[in-house]
Amino acid sequence: MIRVLLVHDTHLLRSALVALLGKERDLDVVPASWRTAPGRARSLQPHVCVVDVDCPGSATLSAAAEFIKHAADRAGALLVLATASRPGLLRRAFDARALGYVNKDAGPERLLAAIRKVASGERYVDDSLAFDFLQAADMPLTPRELSVLSLAAEGASVSEIAGRLHLSHGTVRNYMTAITRKTGARNRVDAIRISQGAGWV
């Protein structure tokens, strides 16, 4: 029996996926929201953890990153549900050691195949996400630039970003200038828009 933890913050979709997967005799599926996921992972110790990295509760993937970082050893293989044309989310999921990637527009049979494959320790990448993976390899921003941009996207001022990241105001401004240039943006707001569209933040 494959123990599956399904993490999604939209109750209706979470319930529908659990009902769908629960019909399979070899799967034991337990639902969780992002808030309850760490506790569920500790108690269930699933073979596969299926997470939607693009749902509202994942809060620009910060909740996912925290959950994955602290629960990865207990959460078995990580399988992410992703949207095409968001290469940043794929890159961040890859950096978090995800083993499987399924397009949210794929049919249920693909999700089932992916769960069984990653449960056996094999990688699964949905064919329709291949081009996004190529784009994900070309992420232009450094981890520090992403940290600065993530805080800016939350509405933090230069002063607040500097305080939270222990940087000088000038260094934060230099990072924002580099981010604007690397993303081909016109200004800070445009850089945030472009990066959010790609799933970098």
Buried (B, 14 or more C-beta within 10 A) or exposed (E): EBBBBBBBBBEEBBEEBBEBBBEBEEBBBBBBBBEEBBEBBEEBBBBBBBBBBBBEBBBBBBBBBBBBEEBBEBBBBBBBBBBBEBBBBBBBBBEBEBBBBBBBEBEEEBBBBBBBBBBEEEEBBBEBBEEBBEBBEEBBBEEEBBBBBBBBBBEBEBEBBBBEBEBEEEBBBEBBEBBBEBBEBEEBEEBBBBBBEBBBB
